Amino acid sequence: MTDNPRLDIDRIIDDRRTRIIVCCGSGGVGKTTTAAAIGLRAAERGRQVCVLTVDPARRLAQSMGLTSLDNTPRLVDGIDDAAGGSLYAMMLDMKRTFDEIVEAHSDPARAAQILANPFYQSLSSSFSGTQEYMAMEKLGQLRRSDEWDLIVVDTPPSRSALDFLDAPERLGRFLDGRLIRVLTAPVKATRPFGRVLNVGFSVMTGALTKMLGGQVLRDAQTFITAFDTMFGGFRERAEATYKLLQAPGTSFLVIATPEPDALREASYFVERLDEERMPLAGLILNRVHSPIRSGAGTSRLSAAHALSAAETLEAMPNGGGATAPTASYPVTAAALRLHAGRMNLGMREQRVAGSFMSTHPAVPVIEVPALPEDVHDLAGLRRVGEEFTSRDQDAAR
C-alpha cells in the first residue's frame, strides 16, 4: 500500500493564514460532525470560529448545546476558552439568504415586489443548485464581515459532490440566460424589423403560455423585470467566490468512509479540485474499524486463527455438568468470531482505502476510528477532534 503523507489538522487550524476550511464529500460520511469537531478544536486552540452547516438534522445543534440553528451565527457555550477562542454555529436558510441578497441590492419598493412574486418564491426555495449557491453567498458574507478569523463550511449533501462547485455558475447562467432576457427584451416597433420580431415573440410566448400557463409566465416576466438590475451581481459574486475558494487562505478537506462508493466520490472530487486549482489539504477517512496505514500496528491474532479457535471451542462438550472453565467456551467462541469479523472488515477497508491511496499517493490522509456511539454533545465532538492527532502520537512511539 502506498504510504501517503499524514494529514496534520492541527497545523492547518493553527496557521492564522488559514481563513476558510471547506469540508466536502458525498452524503452520509460524517461531514457535518467532522466540520463541527474541527470548529470546536480550532476554537479551543484560540481561533474565532464560525461553523456554517446545511445539515437540517437537530443533532448538530444539540451536540453544541443549542436548542436550534438558523441563518444567524449563534454563540456556542461550554467550550474551553482558556486560549481566547470562541465558537459560533449557524445553519443555512437558503430562502432567507436569497431574501437578504434581494434586500441588500435593491430599493425597498423593488425588494417588496420581488419578495412577493410567486416565481421568485419558487426559485428561491426549490431551484436546482440554489442551496449550493446560497451556501457560497453566505460564506462570502461571513468572510467579508471579518468577525471570525476561521470559517468552517459543511457543504450541502448531494448525489454528486461536484454539485457544490457547479451550482454557482449554473445558477448564474440561468439568471443571465438568453431565454430569460428574451422574455422581457423590449422590441421597438418603430424599427423596420420591429413588427416582425414582435410577431415572432408573440408566437413564442403563446407557446410558453400553453405549456406553463398564462399566470406563471406573467409572474416570471414580472419577476425578471424587477430583478433585472441584480443579474450581473450574481455572476460577479459567483466569480468572486471562486477566487476566494482558490486563494491560499482556503483549505479543502475531503471526507469519506472506507467504502467503495464514498472513496470513488472522494477520488473524483480530488481530481476536480486539482482541475479547478483549489487548495486540497487532504482526506479524512472516517469510521475506520482497524488501522489502515502500514506500520500503524495490527492484531497478533489473525481472523483465520480466531475462527479456527472458535470452531475448536464450539466442538468441545459443554453439557449440564460442565465445569466453570468449559461453561465459558460459548462466550469465548462468540468473542473470537466477533474478533474475526472485525479483522475481516478491517482487511476489506484496507483494500478499498489502498486503492484510493495508490491512485492519489500525494494526498495527505488521516483516519478517524469508528466510535461506539453517535456524537451528541461537545464531549463527543472533542473526542473526534482528539482523534485527528492520537494516531500520529501512537505511530511516533
N, C-alpha and C positions, 0 to 999 in steps of 0.2 A: 504494500500500500504506500502511496506517496505520502511523505512526511510534510504536510502543509505547515506553513508558519502558524504560530499561535496568535489568535486574536486577543489583543490586550484592551479590554473595555475601559479599565481604569485610566490607561494612558489617553484614550480618546476623551473621556469626560473631564479629566484633569487639565487638558490642554485648553486654555482660555480662548484660543483662537477658534475652537470648535463652537459654533453657534447654533447649528441645526443637526439633529440626528434623525434620520428617516428610517423607520423600521418597516420593511416590506416583505411580501411573500404571499403565498396562497392562503386561503381561509383554513381555520382550524389547526394552526401550527403553534399557537400561543403568542401571536404577535402583540396583542393588547397587553397581556401580562408582562411580556418582555419589555415593552415600551415603558410601562409603569415602574417596573423594577429598575430599569436604567435611570428613569427620572428620580426615583427615590434615592438611589445610590449617589447620583450626582449632587442632589440637594444636600445629602448628609456629608458630602465631601466639600461643601462650600459654594456650590453653584446656585444661582437664582433660576429655577427651572419651571417651565410650563409644559405639561403633557397635553397634547391635542389628540383626542381619540374620536373615532367614528363608530365605535362598538356600542350598540344600544343596550347591551346587557347591563343589568344593575349591579352585577358582581364587582365590577371595577370600582364604581362609586363606593360600594360597601367596603371593599378592601382598603380604600383610602379614608374611611371614616366619614364619608359624605352621604347625606340622605339621597342626593341626586346630582347629576351633572347636566349643565346646559351650555348655552352658547357664550357664557361669560366665565372667564377663569375664576375658579374658587380656591381659596387657600386651604391646604391640607394640614390639619393639626396633628400633633403626635409624632412628628419626625424628630430626629436628633439634630437640633440646630446649633450644636456646640461650635461647628465650623463656620457658622454665619450664613448658611444656605437656607433656602425656602423652596417649597413645592406648591405649585398651583396645578389644577387639572380642569379640563373642560371637554365637553362632548359636542362635536359639530352638529349644528342645526342648519342644514343646507338651505332651507327656505328662509330662515331668519337672516343668514349670511347674505343671500341674494337680495333680500329686502334692504339690508344695510347698504349694499352697493348702490341700489336704486336711490335711496335716501341721500347718500353722500354725493352722488354725481348728477343730481337734477334738482330743480327748484321744487318747493313744497307742492305746488299745484300739479306739476307734471308727475311727481312721485306718487301722489294720491291717485292720479289717473292710471298709472301703470300698475300699482299695487292692487287696484280694484278690478283690473282687467282679467276675465276668465282665462284667456290664452296664457297670460303671464303666470297666473296661479298654477296652471297645469305644467307649464315649462319649468317653473322654479321648484316643483316638488316631485316631478316624475320623469323629466327628460333624461335619456341615457347619457351618462357622463357628468350630470350636474353635481352629484355628490363628490366625485373626484375633483372636479374643477373648483368647487367651493372649499374643499379641504385646502387646496393650494391658495385660494383667495384668503382664507383665514390665516394660513401660515404667513402670507405676505403682510397682513395686518399686524399680526403679533410681532413679526420681525421689525417692522417699521416703528412700532410703538417703543421699542428699545427698553421695555420694562423688565425683560428677562434676558440673561446672558446665555441661556441654553433653552432651545425649544425641541422637544422630543415628539415626533409625529408618528402616530399609528395609522398607517394607510388604510383606505377602505377595503373591506373584504370584497373580492370579486372572483369571477370564474377565471380570469386571467390577470396576473399581476401587471401585465402591460397596460391594462385599462388606466392605471394610475398615471402613467406617462403620456398616454394618448389623449385622455379626456380633455385637458385644457385646450389643446389645439383643435380637437373635434368640435367642442362647443363654440370655439372662436370661429371655425369655418362655417358652422351653422348660422351664427348670428351675422356673419359677414357674407353669407352666401348669395349667389346671384338670384336665386328664386325669391329669397326674402326681399331683395332690392327691387326685383321686377314687380312684386305685388303692390308696391307703393310708389314706383317710379313715375313722376309726373311727365306726361307727354303733352306738349303744347300743340293744340290743334291748329295754331296759326302757321306752323311749319308745313311745307308742301307735303311731307310724308306723314304728318301727324295723324290725319284721319285714318290712314292705312294701319298705322301702329295701334291706334285706339281700337280699330275693328279686331285686330289680332289679339290684343289684350283682353277685349270683351269675350272673345271666343274661349281664351284660356281660363279666365276667371269663371265663365259659365260652366266649364267642365269641372273646375275645382269645387264650385258650389254644389254641383250634383253629387260629387264624391264626399265632400266634407260637411255640406250643409251651409246654408247662407249665413246663419248666425256665427258659426265657427270661423268662417272666412272673414266676416266683418270684424270679429274680435281680434283675429290675427292682424288684419290690416290696421286696426286702431292701435294695437299694442306696438307694432313695428314703427308706426308714425311717431308715437310718443317716445319710443325707445331709440329713435334714430341717432340722436346725438351721442349716445353712450356706446354705440357699436365699436368704434375704434378703441375705446378704453379697454374692452375685454381682450382684444388682440394684444394691446400693449402690455397689459398686466400678465397675460399668459407668457409672453416673451420674457418679461422681467422675472417671472417666477422660474422659468427655465434657467436663466442666467444665475439666479440665486442658488438653485439646486446644483449647478455646475461649479460654483465658487469653492475655493479651498476650505472655507469655514463650514462646509456641509459634509456629513459622513453618512453614507447609506449602509445599513445593516440588513442583510437578507436573512430572514428567519425561516427555518424549515425543521421538519422532523425526519428521522432516518427511515423514510418510506419512499417507495419509487415515485409516486405522483408528486409528492412535496418537493423532492430533490430534483425531479425533472423540471418542475416550475422554477425552482431556485436556479438551476443551471441556465435556463432560458433568460431569467431576469439578470443574472450576472453578465451574460453576453450582451443583453440590450443596454445595460448601464455602461458597459465598455464602449458600445457603439455611440451612445449619446454623450460620451466623455464626462460621465458623472462619477464622483469620487466614491468608489466602493471601499468600505473599511474591512468587510469580511462577512463570514457566515456564522450565525449562531445556530447550532444544532440542538434542538430541544428534545426533551423526553427520551433521552438515551438510557438504555437498560443495562449497558455494560461498557467498559472502556473501549472506545473505537480506535483511538490513536495507538500506534505501535509504541511499546515502551511504557504505556500507562499502567501496566500491571494486569494480570489475568488470574483467574482462579486456578488452583492446582488440581482441582477435581474436574475432569472433563465431563461433558454431557454423556458420552458413551459409558464412562466408568460409573457415573451416578445411576444411569438406567440399569446397568448390569447389577450393581449392588442392590437396587430396589427390587429387581426381579428375584435375586437370591433370597432376600428377606421375606418376600411375599410367598416364596415356595416353602419356607420353613414352617413346621407345625406350630399352631398357636391356638390350642384348644382351651377349654374352660379351666383346666388345671395348670395353665401356663404360669411360669414364674414371672416375677416383675420385669426382668430384662426382656424376656420373649414377648411379654404383653405390649411392649413399646415398639415392636417391629413394624406394625402398620403405620404408626405415626412417623417413624424414621423413613420407611419406604416412601410415604407421601412427600416428606420433605426432600428426599433425594430426587423424586420425579419433578417436584417444583423447581429444584435447582437445575435439573437437566433442561426443563422448559425455558428457564431464564437464560441459560447458556446458549441454547439453540436460537432463541430470539436475538441475543447479542451477536451471534455469528451472522444471522441474516442482516441485521442492521450494519454490521461491519462490511459485508459485501456491498450493500447498497451505498453506504457512505463512501466506500473505497472507490466506487465507480465515479462519483462526483469529484472526489479529491484528485484522482488520476487525470480527469478531464480538465480540472482547474487547479493545477499544483501550486500556483502562486497566490491563491485566495486564502487569507488567514481564516482559521477555523477555531471555534471553541465549542465544547459540548456541555450541555446542562442536563444533569440526570433527571429521569422521571421521578417526580415527587409522589409520596404515598397518598396525598390528598390534594384537593383543589386549593388554590390560593384564595383566601377570603379576608385577609387583613394585612396591615402593614408589616407584621412579623413575617408573614408568608412572602411578601414582596422582597423584604430584606434578605430572606433566605435565598431566594432566587438570585439576587444581586451578589450574594457571597459566593455563589457557585461560579460566577464569572472568573474568580481568581483561585478558588480552592484546588482545582486540578493542576493549575500551574505550580502551586506550592507543593502538591504531592509529587509532581514529576521532578521537582528540584531536589527532593530529599534523597 
